């Protein structure tokens, strides 16, 4: 029985979809003005794994993840670059998709863009004005009237009076209340704009997600997800807008993944510890990064460090080594391991426990490789369960011999030296055999002796 932690109720709940067998999932996607960083990678991998598990469990899932392709940061960056904002966003959308593919993140079913949702955004703002929940401010912008929405603060647990007290230092005189937030911004000279009844302008960030999610999944849907940093004010404002406009409950369950820290410090450009996915991919293979993300529970902080990534590489190497040389039986599964795996994932997507079960499988597989039937069954189970997590789908030899091949020896040269080492061992020239092994190790090649006097090899994890 699947249980998921609901940020709204601050408790794990038995998950019951609104419509039996069907799930609507919306996740806040990227604002595309720069390359994706490792925090984005966590959101991508976490909710890709959630989507994979829903489908593995037999649900008919509609997974929506939006693209914010118009906002202040995009306009500012395009201006700094001296380029059209559309050229900027398309370039970074392409880069985002490249990063996703590298990390084995499957594309969402629907990927709406804010710029393609203007009619829906404007219609939602009009509905809010008609209901008295929004107004045109002194500067022509349209604002949401926070104190008109009685349950504001229910997701974040924040109190309106406390929030107002904290805002009084900086009062925007265009608003009726300092807590009110913008729904529609009047266009400034040379900025991208769209026609509306209030004049040329563009939407605020919060209203974009309300319009895109309800248009794709309906006024009321199952799950809304995103990073913990979006809980307030973004998701709080989404609830106020959506429920205010439709009069219906917006979302049943809210999922938020934890922050990424770098060497136990908050990731920040000012601290010089800010890494893009592309920068990390130059040093570590994509599957290692994905495995690293899955090694922590999605709600826990994730500490990024070279040591953690190195450990992830070694762990993946152990799993691939167990699969090496085994003929996989994909038609038979060990039900005991499957049951334990499902129990872990049904407990709020507990991927660290699920991964631990993969290692239990690998240990048993290593012990019974002489029994080809049992080994094939275990290997099939290991591959099938790992696929739910988006890992272990490479050919074992391909992974183990891959590494940073272009930075070291080529495969033909490695095999030549291994044959020379086997010849030395056959001649009982142990010193020569050890020398060749040590020379290979110094160049990142690990030689592993196997039965029958032969050897296999792999590159050190990276």
C-alpha positions in Angstrom: 0.0 0.0 0.0 1.7 3.2 -1.2 2.2 5.9 1.4 3.5 9.4 0.4 4.4 12.3 2.7 2.0 15.2 2.1 3.5 18.6 2.8 0.0 20.0 3.1 -0.9 17.7 6.1 2.7 17.2 7.3 2.2 13.4 7.4 2.5 10.2 5.4 -0.8 9.3 3.8 -2.1 6.2 2.0 -2.2 7.4 -1.6 -5.6 7.2 -3.2 -5.9 8.6 -6.7 -9.0 10.7 -7.5 -9.9 8.3 -10.3 -9.0 4.7 -9.7 -6.0 3.6 -11.7 -5.2 7.1 -13.0 -2.8 9.7 -11.7 -2.3 13.4 -12.6 1.2 14.6 -11.5 2.4 18.2 -12.1 6.0 19.3 -11.3 7.4 22.8 -11.5 10.1 22.7 -14.1 13.0 25.0 -15.0 13.2 28.7 -15.7 15.3 28.5 -18.8 17.9 31.4 -18.7 21.0 29.3 -17.8 22.3 25.8 -17.7 20.7 23.3 -15.2 22.5 23.0 -11.9 22.7 20.0 -9.6 19.6 21.1 -7.7 17.7 20.9 -10.9 19.2 17.4 -11.5 17.8 16.3 -8.2 14.3 17.5 -9.2 14.6 15.8 -12.6 15.8 12.4 -11.2 13.5 12.4 -8.1 10.2 12.9 -10.1 11.4 10.8 -13.0 11.8 7.9 -10.5 8.4 8.7 -8.9 6.8 8.5 -12.4 8.7 5.3 -13.3 7.4 3.7 -10.1 3.8 4.7 -10.7 3.9 3.2 -14.1 5.7 0.0 -12.8 2.8 -0.2 -10.2 0.3 -0.3 -13.0 -1.1 3.3 -12.9 -2.1 5.3 -15.9 0.0 8.4 -15.3 -0.1 11.8 -16.9 3.1 13.5 -15.9 3.2 17.3 -16.6 6.4 19.4 -16.1 6.3 22.9 -17.3 8.9 25.3 -18.7 9.0 28.9 -17.5 10.2 30.7 -20.7 9.2 34.2 -19.7 10.1 36.0 -16.5 12.3 38.8 -15.1 15.5 36.7 -15.1 15.0 35.7 -18.7 14.4 39.3 -19.8 17.5 40.5 -17.8 19.8 37.7 -19.2 18.6 38.3 -22.8 19.3 42.0 -22.4 22.8 41.4 -21.0 23.5 39.1 -23.9 22.1 41.4 -26.5 19.9 38.6 -27.9 16.2 37.9 -28.4 14.6 36.2 -25.4 13.2 33.4 -27.6 16.7 32.6 -28.9 18.0 32.5 -25.2 15.2 30.2 -24.0 15.3 27.8 -26.9 19.0 27.4 -26.4 18.7 26.6 -22.8 15.6 24.3 -23.4 17.7 22.3 -25.8 20.5 22.2 -23.2 18.1 21.1 -20.4 16.8 18.2 -22.6 20.4 17.1 -23.3 21.1 17.0 -19.5 17.9 15.0 -19.0 18.8 12.4 -21.6 22.3 12.1 -20.1 20.7 11.4 -16.7 18.2 8.8 -18.1 15.3 11.1 -17.3 12.4 10.2 -19.4 10.5 13.1 -21.0 7.2 14.2 -19.3 4.0 13.4 -21.1 3.2 17.1 -21.4 5.7 19.9 -21.2 3.8 23.2 -21.5 5.5 26.5 -22.0 4.3 29.7 -20.3 4.6 31.7 -23.6 2.2 29.2 -25.2 -0.4 29.4 -22.4 -1.2 33.1 -22.5 -4.9 32.8 -23.2 -5.3 30.4 -20.3 -3.3 32.7 -18.0 -5.3 35.8 -18.9 -8.6 33.9 -18.5 -7.6 32.8 -15.0 -6.7 36.4 -14.0 -10.0 37.7 -15.4 -11.8 35.0 -13.2 -9.9 36.2 -10.1 -10.9 39.9 -10.8 -14.5 38.9 -11.3 -14.6 37.1 -8.0 -13.0 40.1 -6.2 -9.8 38.3 -5.5 -7.6 40.5 -7.7 -7.4 44.1 -8.7 -5.6 46.6 -10.9 -3.0 48.4 -8.9 -1.9 52.0 -9.0 0.8 51.3 -11.5 -1.5 49.3 -13.9 -0.2 45.9 -12.8 -2.8 43.3 -11.7 -2.4 42.0 -8.1 -3.8 39.1 -6.1 -5.5 40.2 -2.9 -4.0 37.8 -0.3 -6.2 38.7 2.6 -9.3 37.8 0.5 -8.3 34.1 0.4 -9.1 32.8 3.9 -6.8 29.7 3.9 -3.7 31.5 2.7 -0.7 29.9 4.5 -2.1 26.4 4.8 0.7 24.8 2.8 3.6 26.6 4.4 2.1 26.9 7.8 2.8 30.7 7.7 0.5 33.2 9.5 -0.8 36.2 7.5 -0.4 38.6 10.4 3.2 37.5 11.0 3.9 37.9 7.2 2.3 41.3 7.1 4.4 42.5 10.1 7.6 41.4 8.3 6.6 43.2 5.1 5.7 46.6 6.4 9.3 47.9 6.1 9.1 47.9 2.3 5.6 48.9 1.1 4.9 49.0 -2.6 2.3 51.8 -3.0 0.9 50.2 -6.1 -0.6 47.5 -3.9 -3.4 47.6 -1.4 -1.5 45.3 0.9 2.3 44.5 1.1 1.5 40.8 0.8 -0.3 41.0 -2.4 1.6 39.6 -5.4 1.6 40.4 -9.1 -0.5 38.5 -11.6 0.1 40.7 -14.7 2.9 43.1 -15.2 2.5 46.1 -17.5 5.1 46.1 -20.3 8.2 48.3 -20.1 9.7 49.7 -23.3 11.4 47.0 -25.4 10.2 44.1 -23.2 8.3 41.1 -24.6 4.6 41.6 -24.1 1.1 40.2 -24.9 -2.2 41.9 -25.4 -4.7 41.9 -22.5 -7.7 43.9 -21.3 -5.4 45.6 -18.9 -3.0 46.6 -21.7 0.2 45.1 -23.1 2.1 43.1 -20.5 3.2 39.7 -19.3 2.3 37.3 -16.5 3.8 37.0 -13.0 5.6 33.7 -12.3 3.0 32.2 -9.9 0.0 32.5 -12.2 1.8 30.7 -15.0 2.0 27.4 -13.1 -1.7 27.7 -11.9 -2.9 28.1 -15.5 -0.6 25.4 -17.0 -1.3 22.8 -14.4 -5.1 23.2 -14.4 -5.3 23.3 -18.2 -3.3 20.1 -18.5 -4.7 18.1 -15.6 -8.0 19.8 -14.7 -9.0 22.1 -11.8 -8.4 19.4 -9.2 -5.7 16.8 -9.6 -3.7 14.3 -7.6 -0.1 15.4 -6.9 1.9 18.6 -7.3 5.7 18.4 -6.8 8.8 20.5 -6.8 11.8 21.6 -4.8 11.4 22.6 -1.1 12.4 26.1 -1.9 9.1 26.5 -3.9 6.8 25.7 -1.0 6.6 29.4 -0.1 5.6 31.6 -1.7 5.3 29.9 -5.1 3.2 26.9 -4.2 1.2 28.8 -1.6 0.3 31.4 -4.2 -0.6 28.7 -6.7 -3.2 27.3 -4.2 -4.6 30.8 -3.6 -4.9 31.5 -7.4 -6.2 28.2 -8.5 -8.7 27.6 -5.7 -9.8 31.2 -5.9 -10.4 31.1 -9.6 -12.1 27.6 -9.8 -13.8 27.3 -6.4 -12.4 23.8 -6.3 -9.7 22.1 -4.3 -6.5 22.4 -6.3 -4.3 19.5 -5.3 -4.7 16.5 -3.0 -1.1 15.8 -2.2 2.0 18.1 -2.3 5.5 16.5 -2.7 8.7 18.5 -2.1 12.3 17.3 -2.5 15.0 18.5 -0.1 17.8 20.9 -0.8 21.2 20.1 -2.3 24.2 21.2 -0.2 27.8 21.3 -1.4 30.4 20.0 1.2 27.7 20.6 3.9 27.2 24.2 2.8 24.2 25.8 1.0 24.9 25.8 -2.8 25.4 29.4 -3.9 27.2 31.3 -6.7 28.5 33.8 -4.1 30.2 30.9 -2.2 31.8 29.6 -5.3 30.2 26.1 -4.8 27.7 26.3 -7.6 27.9 23.5 -10.2 26.0 23.0 -13.4 25.0 19.4 -14.5 27.4 19.9 -17.5 30.4 20.7 -15.2 29.7 17.6 -13.1 29.3 15.4 -16.2 32.8 16.4 -17.3 34.1 14.6 -14.2 31.6 11.9 -13.5 29.6 9.6 -15.7 25.8 10.3 -15.9 24.7 7.1 -14.3 26.9 7.8 -11.3 25.2 11.2 -10.8 21.8 9.6 -11.0 22.8 6.8 -8.5 24.1 9.5 -6.2 20.8 11.3 -6.2 18.9 8.1 -5.4 21.3 7.3 -2.5 19.4 9.8 -0.3 15.7 9.9 0.5 14.1 12.6 -1.7 13.0 14.6 1.3 16.4 14.7 3.0 19.2 17.1 2.3 21.5 15.8 -0.4 25.2 16.6 0.2 27.2 17.0 -3.0 30.9 16.3 -2.7 33.6 14.5 -4.8 33.8 11.9 -2.0 30.1 11.1 -2.3 30.3 10.9 -6.1 33.3 8.6 -5.9 31.5 6.4 -3.5 28.5 6.3 -5.9 30.9 5.2 -8.7 32.3 2.4 -6.6 28.8 1.2 -5.6 27.6 1.1 -9.2 30.8 -0.8 -10.2 29.9 -3.5 -7.6 26.5 -3.9 -9.0 27.7 -4.1 -12.6 30.5 -6.5 -11.6 27.8 -8.9 -10.2 26.0 -8.8 -13.6 29.1 -9.4 -15.6 29.3 -12.7 -17.4 25.8 -13.7 -16.4 23.1 -14.6 -19.0 20.1 -12.6 -17.8 16.7 -14.4 -17.6 14.3 -11.5 -18.1 11.2 -13.7 -17.9 11.6 -14.9 -14.3 11.8 -12.8 -11.1 12.6 -13.6 -7.5 9.4 -12.6 -5.8 11.0 -12.3 -2.4 13.3 -9.5 -3.6 10.5 -7.9 -5.6 8.2 -7.8 -2.5 10.9 -6.1 -0.4 11.7 -3.6 -3.2 8.0 -2.7 -3.5 7.7 -2.3 0.3 10.6 0.2 0.3 9.2 2.2 -2.6 5.7 2.1 -1.2 7.1 3.8 1.9 7.3 7.3 0.5 9.6 6.2 -2.4 12.5 5.1 -0.1 15.2 4.8 -2.7 18.1 4.2 -0.2 16.4 1.1 1.1 15.5 0.0 -2.5 19.1 0.4 -3.5 20.2 -1.6 -0.5 17.9 -4.4 -1.7 19.7 -4.3 -5.1 23.0 -4.9 -3.2 21.5 -7.9 -1.4 20.5 -9.3 -4.8 24.0 -8.7 -6.1 25.6 -10.4 -3.1 23.5 -13.6 -3.7 24.2 -13.4 -7.4 27.9 -13.3 -6.8 27.6 -16.4 -4.6 25.7 -18.6 -7.1 27.2 -17.8 -10.5 28.0 -21.5 -11.0 24.3 -22.2 -10.9 23.4 -20.6 -14.3 19.6 -20.9 -13.8 19.5 -19.3 -10.4 22.1 -16.7 -11.5 20.0 -15.8 -14.6 16.9 -15.4 -12.4 18.7 -13.1 -9.9 20.3 -11.1 -12.7 16.9 -10.6 -14.4 15.4 -9.5 -11.1 18.3 -7.1 -10.5 17.9 -5.5 -13.9 14.2 -5.2 -13.7 14.1 -3.6 -10.3 17.0 -1.3 -11.2 15.1 -0.2 -14.3 12.5 1.3 -12.0 15.2 3.5 -10.6 16.6 4.2 -14.1 20.0 2.5 -13.5 21.9 -0.7 -14.5 20.6 -0.7 -18.0 24.0 -0.5 -19.7 25.9 -3.6 -20.8 28.1 -4.6 -17.8 31.3 -4.7 -19.8 30.4 -1.5 -21.5 30.1 0.2 -18.1 33.1 -1.4 -16.5 35.4 -0.8 -19.5 33.9 2.6 -20.3 35.1 5.2 -17.7 37.1 8.0 -19.1 38.5 6.0 -22.0 39.6 9.0 -23.9 41.8 10.0 -21.0 43.7 6.8 -20.6 44.7 3.6 -22.5 42.8 2.3 -25.5 41.1 -1.1 -25.2 43.4 -2.8 -27.7 46.5 -1.7 -25.6 44.9 -2.9 -22.4 44.1 -6.3 -23.8 47.6 -6.6 -25.2 49.1 -5.9 -21.7 46.7 -8.3 -20.1 47.7 -11.1 -22.5 51.3 -10.3 -21.6 50.5 -10.7 -17.9 48.7 -14.0 -18.5 51.7 -15.2 -20.4 54.0 -14.1 -17.5 51.8 -16.0 -15.0 51.8 -19.1 -17.2 55.6 -18.9 -17.1 55.5 -18.4 -13.3 57.1 -15.0 -13.7 55.1 -13.6 -10.8 57.2 -10.4 -10.6 56.5 -9.5 -14.2 52.8 -10.3 -13.8 52.6 -8.0 -10.8 54.6 -5.3 -12.6 52.1 -5.3 -15.5 49.1 -5.2 -13.1 50.6 -2.3 -11.2 51.4 -0.4 -14.4 47.8 -0.8 -15.5 46.5 0.3 -12.1 48.6 3.4 -12.2 46.7 4.3 -15.5 43.3 3.6 -13.9 42.8 0.0 -15.1 41.9 -2.6 -12.5 42.7 -6.2 -13.4 40.6 -8.9 -11.9 41.7 -12.5 -12.1 38.9 -15.0 -12.8 38.6 -18.8 -13.0 40.5 -20.7 -15.7 43.6 -18.6 -15.7 42.0 -15.6 -17.5 41.6 -12.0 -16.4 39.0 -9.3 -16.9 39.4 -5.6 -16.4 37.6 -2.4 -15.7 38.3 1.2 -15.5 38.3 2.9 -12.1 35.0 4.6 -11.4 34.5 8.2 -12.5 
